[in-house]
Amino acid sequence: MHEALIQVGSLLAEYRVLLLTAAIALGYAWALHLVVRGERYLVRTALFLLFVSALVLRFAAGRDYPPGMNEDEPKVLACALDALKDKRLHREGCSGIPILLNVLFQAQLVPILGPNRESMRFYPAVSGALSVIAVYGLARALRFTVSSALVSAALVTFLPWSLYYGRISFGAELTFHQLLLLWALARIVFANGGGREVIVAAFGQTLLFYDYFAGRLFFPFCVVALLLARGWRRLLVCVAAFLAVAAWLPYLLSEPQHLWAPRGQRPNLEIALVWEGVRAVFRSLVWPMAADGWITVRAAAVHPVVVLAAAAVGAVAVLRQPRIAAFLLGGFLLGIGPAVGTFPSAHRMIMAFPFVSLLAAYGLSQLPLSRWRAPLYALFLSIGGFASTCFFFSEEFWPANSRAASGAGITQLVESVPYPARRKVVVSPGLGYFAAVRTRTDPSDVVPLDTDNWWPPNAAEAIYLFSGHWEAL
């Protein structure tokens, strides 16, 4: 018996990467099954069509929008490949965030899709499209009508933030996991959610723990749910939170340097600075005034005016239902918190964006136009969808600074070398992490430029890659 247990343990350790990947994928499928369970065939068909539309919008012209890779995208993939080789999963990655999801859903795709943008962005694209279904379920759990829930799903399909974060390595999976958590908590608080919802809530919050800082900082929303729940249902919220923290323990025991925020960054808590942060966040929802930088561009937070107007109506109308108002408005305020406390980065306020869609759908449903509701929904989605897609695929969304933040020129330089190169490739220091994935996967000799290889020895063929950045050798 003891030997059998040892063998089972060794097999689990040997195949833990594949087993954990399969477990999370099955968790997604089971959670989404619960979300759409009991819905009519017509509704499921509409959700499937929205899901397909979301996939098309996230993959269409994928190498042009964005035009390149942010430096941390290949950097994190290179670190994930190292972690996959060593099977070190529950640890901090080289960008200061957990490496788990990058190993499971990006590094394992490299042998299939290649060491390229597709391997880095396939997972966010698919998880972003699945958010369409999850937000519908959340809206229904919040007692939205079927039609208004479908409106919220359609908004997540085409709004600029959802398109952008479904096309880069980090972002869309955050909102997907957030929406699974919120669906489960809404079922516990407002409906008859039980053990299954507790598992889904713990599942969603655990995956948020193993992602970007904004996901971890959303954990206090469990306190909001705890306050809104009644009677013994508060215990269910506590159990879900406890299970999520327990699943996070392996990472905590690895002693990460960056836990709740990037090391050295502290929020601005002075009243004047907080007020200015709030103003900056709301301005970035209307105009492209957010930051260009790490996994973000200035226009990513912009919403069409018609969507913001509907959300404003919804924010006022929902006050007639105090518990649902606390759920939606509390979630929105918690979502913008990281950006308010630091600077208006769309990535730092990403957890707030689904609440804008939900409030817009709710606001639209509260207009006293019952006879004209269907045409109104169609007109609203037509205007919002057309404005969003035209804006995203335009130079207004992608000015020079935003294109530069996306690493356009360097990405094209690295991708111009065929894979495999079949000859020596010498990389200048300015390319940095952009060539890191090639050095780990290309069977050819990919080496950094130095004083010994600045000229091809013995007239041997070699490829030299130079960027506009120079460093002394």
C-alpha positions as CSV (number, residue, x, y, z in Angstrom):
1,M,0.0,0.0,0.0
2,H,2.8,2.4,0.9
3,E,4.6,1.7,-2.4
4,A,1.4,2.2,-4.3
5,L,0.9,5.6,-2.7
6,I,4.5,6.5,-3.5
7,Q,4.0,5.6,-7.2
8,V,0.8,7.6,-7.3
9,G,2.5,10.6,-5.8
10,S,5.4,10.3,-8.3
11,L,3.0,10.1,-11.2
12,L,1.1,13.2,-10.0
13,A,4.4,15.1,-9.6
14,E,5.5,14.0,-13.1
15,Y,2.3,15.0,-14.8
16,R,1.3,17.9,-12.6
17,V,1.5,20.5,-15.3
18,L,-0.8,18.6,-17.7
19,L,-3.1,17.6,-14.8
20,L,-3.4,21.2,-13.5
21,T,-4.0,22.5,-17.1
22,A,-6.8,20.0,-17.6
23,A,-8.3,20.7,-14.1
24,I,-8.5,24.5,-14.9
25,A,-9.9,23.9,-18.4
26,L,-12.6,21.5,-17.0
27,G,-13.3,24.1,-14.3
28,Y,-14.0,26.7,-17.0
29,A,-16.3,24.3,-18.8
30,W,-18.2,23.3,-15.6
31,A,-18.6,26.9,-14.4
32,L,-19.9,28.1,-17.8
33,H,-22.3,25.1,-17.9
34,L,-23.7,26.3,-14.6
35,V,-24.0,29.8,-15.9
36,V,-26.2,28.9,-18.9
37,R,-28.0,26.0,-17.3
38,G,-31.7,26.4,-17.6
39,E,-31.5,29.1,-20.3
40,R,-33.7,28.7,-23.4
41,Y,-32.2,27.3,-26.7
42,L,-32.7,30.7,-28.3
43,V,-30.6,32.4,-25.6
44,R,-27.9,29.8,-25.8
45,T,-27.8,30.3,-29.6
46,A,-27.5,34.1,-29.1
47,L,-24.6,33.6,-26.6
48,F,-22.8,31.3,-29.0
49,L,-23.1,33.8,-31.8
50,L,-21.8,36.5,-29.5
51,F,-18.9,34.2,-28.5
52,V,-18.0,33.6,-32.1
53,S,-18.2,37.3,-32.9
54,A,-15.9,38.0,-30.0
55,L,-13.4,35.5,-31.2
56,V,-13.4,37.0,-34.7
57,L,-12.9,40.5,-33.3
58,R,-10.0,39.4,-31.2
59,F,-8.2,37.5,-33.9
60,A,-8.9,39.7,-36.9
61,A,-5.8,41.6,-38.1
62,G,-4.0,40.4,-34.9
63,R,-0.6,41.3,-36.1
64,D,-1.6,44.9,-37.0
65,Y,-3.6,45.8,-33.9
66,P,-1.5,45.9,-31.8
67,P,1.4,46.3,-34.2
68,G,3.9,44.6,-32.0
69,M,4.7,43.1,-28.6
70,N,5.2,45.0,-25.3
71,E,8.6,44.0,-24.0
72,D,7.2,42.1,-21.1
73,E,5.2,39.7,-23.3
74,P,8.2,37.8,-24.7
75,K,10.0,38.3,-21.4
76,V,7.2,36.5,-19.4
77,L,6.9,33.8,-22.1
78,A,10.7,33.2,-21.9
79,C,10.5,32.9,-18.1
80,A,7.4,30.6,-18.4
81,L,9.4,28.3,-20.7
82,D,12.1,28.1,-18.1
83,A,9.6,27.4,-15.4
84,L,7.9,24.7,-17.6
85,K,11.2,23.0,-18.1
86,D,11.8,22.9,-14.4
87,K,8.1,22.4,-13.5
88,R,8.2,25.3,-11.1
89,L,4.7,26.5,-11.1
90,H,3.8,28.2,-7.8
91,R,6.3,31.0,-7.8
92,E,6.8,34.6,-8.8
93,G,7.7,35.2,-12.5
94,C,10.4,37.6,-13.8
95,S,7.8,40.4,-14.1
96,G,6.8,40.3,-10.5
97,I,3.5,38.4,-10.9
98,P,2.8,34.6,-10.6
99,I,4.0,32.5,-13.5
100,L,1.4,29.7,-13.1
101,L,-1.1,30.7,-15.9
102,N,1.7,31.7,-18.3
103,V,3.3,28.3,-17.9
104,L,0.0,26.4,-18.3
105,F,-1.7,28.3,-21.1
106,Q,1.2,30.0,-23.0
107,A,4.4,28.1,-22.7
108,Q,2.7,24.8,-23.5
109,L,1.4,26.3,-26.7
110,V,4.9,27.1,-28.1
111,P,5.5,23.6,-29.5
112,I,2.1,23.9,-31.3
113,L,1.9,27.5,-32.4
114,G,5.5,28.5,-32.3
115,P,7.5,31.0,-30.3
116,N,5.4,33.9,-31.4
117,R,2.6,36.3,-30.6
118,E,0.0,33.6,-31.2
119,S,1.3,31.5,-28.3
120,M,1.3,34.5,-26.0
121,R,-2.2,35.8,-26.9
122,F,-4.3,32.7,-27.7
123,Y,-5.3,32.2,-24.0
124,P,-6.4,35.9,-23.4
125,A,-8.3,35.9,-26.7
126,V,-10.3,32.8,-25.8
127,S,-10.8,33.7,-22.2
128,G,-11.9,37.2,-23.3
129,A,-14.5,35.7,-25.6
130,L,-15.7,33.4,-22.9
131,S,-16.3,36.5,-20.7
132,V,-19.3,37.2,-23.0
133,I,-21.1,34.2,-21.5
134,A,-19.9,34.9,-18.0
135,V,-21.2,38.5,-17.9
136,Y,-24.5,37.3,-19.2
137,G,-24.8,34.9,-16.3
138,L,-23.8,37.6,-13.8
139,A,-26.5,39.9,-15.2
140,R,-29.1,37.2,-14.8
141,A,-27.9,36.5,-11.3
142,L,-28.4,40.2,-10.6
143,R,-32.0,39.8,-11.8
144,F,-31.6,41.5,-15.1
145,T,-34.1,40.6,-17.8
146,V,-32.9,38.3,-20.5
147,S,-32.7,41.1,-23.1
148,S,-30.7,43.4,-20.9
149,A,-28.4,40.6,-19.9
150,L,-27.7,40.0,-23.6
151,V,-27.0,43.7,-24.0
152,S,-24.3,43.5,-21.4
153,A,-22.9,40.4,-23.1
154,A,-22.8,42.3,-26.4
155,L,-21.0,45.2,-24.9
156,V,-18.3,43.0,-23.6
157,T,-18.0,41.6,-27.1
158,F,-17.0,44.8,-28.8
159,L,-16.0,47.6,-26.4
160,P,-12.4,48.8,-27.0
161,W,-11.0,47.7,-23.7
162,S,-12.3,44.1,-24.3
163,L,-10.8,44.1,-27.8
164,Y,-7.4,45.4,-26.6
165,Y,-7.0,43.1,-23.6
166,G,-8.1,40.2,-25.7
167,R,-5.2,40.8,-28.1
168,I,-2.3,41.0,-25.7
169,S,-0.8,38.5,-23.2
170,F,-2.3,39.9,-20.0
171,G,-5.8,41.2,-19.3
172,A,-8.8,39.4,-20.7
173,E,-8.3,36.4,-18.5
174,L,-8.5,38.7,-15.5
175,T,-12.0,39.9,-16.4
176,F,-13.1,36.3,-17.2
177,H,-12.0,35.0,-13.8
178,Q,-13.5,38.1,-12.1
179,L,-16.9,37.5,-13.8
180,L,-16.9,33.9,-12.7
181,L,-16.3,35.0,-9.1
182,L,-19.0,37.7,-9.4
183,W,-21.5,35.3,-10.9
184,A,-21.0,32.9,-8.0
185,L,-21.2,35.6,-5.3
186,A,-24.3,37.1,-6.9
187,R,-25.9,33.7,-6.9
188,I,-25.0,33.2,-3.2
189,V,-26.2,36.7,-2.2
190,F,-29.3,37.3,-4.4
191,A,-30.5,33.7,-5.3
192,N,-30.3,30.2,-3.9
193,G,-26.6,29.6,-4.6
194,G,-25.1,26.7,-2.6
195,G,-22.1,24.5,-2.7
196,R,-21.5,24.7,-6.5
197,E,-21.4,28.4,-6.3
198,V,-18.9,28.3,-3.4
199,I,-16.6,26.2,-5.6
200,V,-16.9,28.5,-8.6
201,A,-16.3,31.6,-6.4
202,A,-13.2,30.0,-4.9
203,F,-12.1,28.9,-8.4
204,G,-12.4,32.5,-9.8
205,Q,-10.8,34.2,-6.8
206,T,-7.9,31.7,-6.8
207,L,-7.2,32.4,-10.5
208,L,-7.3,36.1,-9.7
209,F,-4.7,35.6,-7.0
210,Y,-2.4,33.9,-9.5
211,D,-2.6,36.8,-11.9
212,Y,-1.9,40.5,-12.1
213,F,-2.0,42.8,-9.1
214,A,-5.4,44.2,-10.0
215,G,-6.9,40.7,-9.6
216,R,-5.5,40.2,-6.2
217,L,-6.6,43.7,-5.1
218,F,-10.1,42.7,-6.0
219,F,-10.2,40.2,-3.1
220,P,-11.9,42.8,-0.7
221,F,-15.0,42.4,-2.8
222,C,-15.6,39.3,-0.8
223,V,-16.2,41.6,2.1
224,V,-18.9,43.5,0.1
225,A,-20.5,40.1,-0.7
226,L,-20.3,39.2,3.0
227,L,-22.1,42.4,4.1
228,L,-24.8,41.9,1.4
229,A,-25.5,38.3,2.2
230,R,-28.0,37.3,4.7
231,G,-28.1,34.6,7.4
232,W,-26.2,31.5,6.8
233,R,-25.2,32.6,3.3
234,R,-22.5,34.7,4.9
235,L,-20.9,31.4,5.8
236,L,-20.8,30.4,2.2
237,V,-18.9,33.6,1.3
238,C,-16.4,32.9,4.0
239,V,-15.9,29.4,2.9
240,A,-15.2,30.5,-0.7
241,A,-12.7,33.1,0.5
242,F,-11.0,30.6,2.8
243,L,-10.7,28.0,0.0
244,A,-9.2,30.6,-2.4
245,V,-6.6,31.7,0.2
246,A,-5.8,28.1,0.9
247,A,-5.1,27.5,-2.8
248,W,-2.9,30.6,-2.8
249,L,-0.8,29.3,0.0
250,P,1.8,27.5,-2.2
251,Y,2.6,30.8,-3.9
252,L,2.7,32.7,-0.5
253,L,5.1,30.1,0.9
254,S,7.5,30.7,-2.1
255,E,8.2,34.2,-0.5
256,P,7.4,36.4,-3.5
257,Q,8.9,39.9,-3.5
258,H,5.8,41.6,-4.9
259,L,2.6,40.6,-3.2
260,W,-0.2,43.2,-3.4
261,A,1.6,45.8,-5.5
262,P,4.8,46.2,-7.5
263,R,7.7,46.6,-5.0
264,G,8.3,50.2,-4.0
265,Q,4.9,51.5,-5.2
266,R,2.6,52.7,-2.6
267,P,-0.8,54.3,-3.1
268,N,-1.4,58.0,-2.8
269,L,-3.7,58.5,0.1
270,E,-3.8,62.2,0.4
271,I,-7.3,63.5,-0.2
272,A,-6.2,66.0,-2.9
273,L,-4.3,63.3,-4.7
274,V,-7.1,60.8,-4.4
275,W,-9.6,63.3,-5.8
276,E,-7.3,64.1,-8.7
277,G,-6.9,60.3,-9.3
278,V,-10.6,59.9,-9.5
279,R,-10.9,62.7,-12.0
280,A,-8.1,61.3,-14.1
281,V,-9.8,57.9,-14.2
282,F,-13.2,59.3,-15.2
283,R,-11.5,61.5,-17.9
284,S,-9.8,58.4,-19.3
285,L,-13.2,56.7,-19.7
286,V,-14.2,59.5,-22.1
287,W,-11.0,60.6,-23.8
288,P,-7.7,58.8,-24.6
289,M,-5.9,60.3,-21.6
290,A,-4.8,57.2,-19.8
291,A,-1.1,56.1,-19.7
292,D,0.9,54.5,-22.4
293,G,3.2,51.8,-20.9
294,W,3.3,48.3,-19.5
295,I,0.6,46.3,-21.2
296,T,-1.6,49.4,-21.7
297,V,-2.2,52.2,-24.1
298,R,-3.9,55.6,-23.5
299,A,-7.1,54.8,-25.3
300,A,-7.8,51.4,-23.8
301,A,-10.2,52.8,-21.2
302,V,-12.3,54.9,-23.6
303,H,-16.0,54.0,-23.9
304,P,-18.5,55.4,-26.5
305,V,-20.5,58.3,-25.2
306,V,-23.7,56.5,-25.7
307,V,-22.5,53.6,-23.4
308,L,-21.3,56.0,-20.7
309,A,-24.7,57.9,-20.9
310,A,-26.6,54.6,-20.4
311,A,-24.2,53.7,-17.6
312,A,-24.9,57.0,-15.8
313,V,-28.6,56.4,-16.1
314,G,-28.1,52.9,-14.7
315,A,-26.0,54.2,-11.8
316,V,-28.8,56.4,-10.7
317,A,-31.7,54.0,-11.4
318,V,-30.1,51.1,-9.6
319,L,-30.1,53.1,-6.3
320,R,-33.8,52.0,-6.0
321,Q,-32.4,48.5,-5.3
322,P,-29.8,49.2,-2.6
323,R,-28.3,45.8,-2.4
324,I,-27.8,45.4,-6.1
325,A,-26.5,49.0,-6.2
326,A,-23.9,48.2,-3.5
327,F,-22.8,45.2,-5.5
328,L,-22.4,47.1,-8.8
329,L,-21.2,50.4,-7.5
330,G,-19.0,48.9,-4.8
331,G,-17.4,46.6,-7.4
332,F,-16.8,49.6,-9.8
333,L,-15.2,51.7,-7.1
334,L,-13.0,48.8,-5.9
335,G,-12.0,48.2,-9.6
336,I,-10.8,51.8,-10.2
337,G,-8.9,51.8,-6.8
338,P,-5.5,50.7,-8.1
339,A,-5.5,53.4,-10.8
340,V,-6.8,56.1,-8.4
341,G,-4.1,55.3,-5.9
342,T,-1.3,55.4,-8.5
343,F,-1.9,56.7,-12.0
344,P,-4.6,56.3,-14.7
345,S,-3.5,53.0,-16.3
346,A,-6.2,51.1,-18.1
347,H,-4.7,47.9,-17.0
348,R,-4.9,49.0,-13.3
349,M,-8.6,49.8,-13.6
350,I,-9.5,46.8,-15.8
351,M,-11.6,45.3,-13.0
352,A,-14.0,48.2,-13.2
353,F,-14.8,47.9,-16.9
354,P,-17.4,45.0,-16.7
355,F,-19.4,47.1,-14.2
356,V,-19.7,49.9,-16.8
357,S,-21.3,47.4,-19.2
358,L,-23.6,46.1,-16.6
359,L,-24.7,49.5,-15.5
360,A,-25.3,50.6,-19.1
361,A,-27.5,47.5,-19.8
362,Y,-29.4,48.2,-16.6
363,G,-29.9,51.9,-17.4
364,L,-31.2,51.0,-20.9
365,S,-33.7,48.6,-19.4
366,Q,-35.1,51.3,-17.0
367,L,-36.1,53.8,-19.7
368,P,-39.9,54.1,-19.9
369,L,-40.1,52.9,-23.5
370,S,-41.4,49.4,-23.2
371,R,-43.1,49.3,-26.6
372,W,-39.9,50.5,-28.3
373,R,-37.4,48.5,-26.2
374,A,-36.3,46.0,-28.8
375,P,-35.6,48.7,-31.5
376,L,-33.9,50.8,-28.8
377,Y,-31.6,47.9,-27.9
378,A,-30.8,47.2,-31.5
379,L,-30.1,50.9,-32.2
380,F,-28.0,51.2,-29.0
381,L,-25.9,48.2,-29.8
382,S,-25.5,49.2,-33.5
383,I,-24.2,52.7,-32.5
384,G,-22.0,51.3,-29.7
385,G,-20.6,48.5,-31.7
386,F,-19.9,50.6,-34.8
387,A,-18.3,53.3,-32.7
388,S,-16.2,50.9,-30.7
389,T,-14.8,48.8,-33.6
390,C,-14.1,51.8,-35.8
391,F,-12.3,53.5,-32.9
392,F,-10.2,50.5,-32.1
393,F,-9.1,49.9,-35.7
394,S,-8.1,53.5,-36.2
395,E,-5.1,55.8,-35.9
396,E,-6.9,57.6,-33.1
397,F,-6.7,54.6,-30.9
398,W,-3.1,53.9,-32.1
399,P,-1.1,57.2,-32.1
400,A,2.6,57.1,-32.4
401,N,3.3,56.8,-28.6
402,S,0.8,53.9,-28.3
403,R,2.4,52.1,-31.2
404,A,5.8,52.6,-29.7
405,A,4.6,51.2,-26.3
406,S,3.5,48.1,-28.3
407,G,7.0,47.6,-29.5
408,A,6.1,47.8,-33.2
409,G,9.5,48.2,-34.8
410,I,11.5,45.8,-32.7
411,T,8.8,43.1,-32.9
412,Q,8.9,43.3,-36.7
413,L,12.7,43.1,-36.7
414,V,12.7,39.9,-34.6
415,E,9.8,38.3,-36.5
416,S,11.6,39.0,-39.8
417,V,14.1,36.2,-39.0
418,P,12.6,32.8,-40.1
419,Y,12.0,30.1,-37.6
420,P,14.2,28.1,-37.3
421,A,16.9,30.5,-38.5
422,R,19.2,27.6,-39.7
423,R,22.2,29.9,-39.2
424,K,23.8,31.8,-36.4
425,V,21.8,34.8,-35.2
426,V,23.6,37.6,-33.3
427,V,21.4,39.9,-31.3
428,S,22.2,43.5,-30.3
429,P,21.7,44.4,-26.6
430,G,18.9,46.8,-27.5
431,L,16.6,43.9,-28.4
432,G,16.7,42.7,-24.8
433,Y,13.8,40.4,-24.0
434,F,12.3,40.5,-27.5
435,A,14.8,37.8,-28.6
436,A,14.6,35.9,-25.3
437,V,12.1,33.4,-26.6
438,R,14.2,32.6,-29.6
439,T,17.3,32.0,-27.5
440,R,15.3,29.3,-25.7
441,T,13.5,27.6,-28.6
442,D,15.4,28.1,-31.8
443,P,17.7,25.1,-32.5
444,S,20.0,27.6,-34.3
445,D,22.7,29.5,-32.4
446,V,21.1,32.7,-31.1
447,V,23.7,34.7,-29.1
448,P,24.0,38.3,-27.8
449,L,26.4,40.6,-29.6
450,D,29.8,41.0,-28.0
451,T,33.4,41.9,-28.9
452,D,34.1,38.3,-30.1
453,N,31.3,37.9,-32.6
454,W,30.8,41.4,-33.9
455,W,32.1,40.1,-37.3
456,P,31.3,36.6,-38.7
457,P,34.3,34.3,-38.2
458,N,35.7,32.5,-41.2
459,A,33.2,34.3,-43.5
460,A,30.4,32.1,-42.1
461,E,26.8,33.1,-42.8
462,A,25.1,34.9,-39.9
463,I,22.2,37.1,-39.2
464,Y,22.8,40.3,-37.2
465,L,19.9,42.1,-35.6
466,F,20.3,45.7,-34.5
467,S,17.8,48.1,-32.9
468,G,18.0,51.8,-32.5
469,H,19.2,51.3,-28.9
470,W,22.9,51.1,-28.4
471,E,25.0,49.9,-25.5
472,A,28.8,49.7,-25.1
473,L,30.1,46.1,-25.6
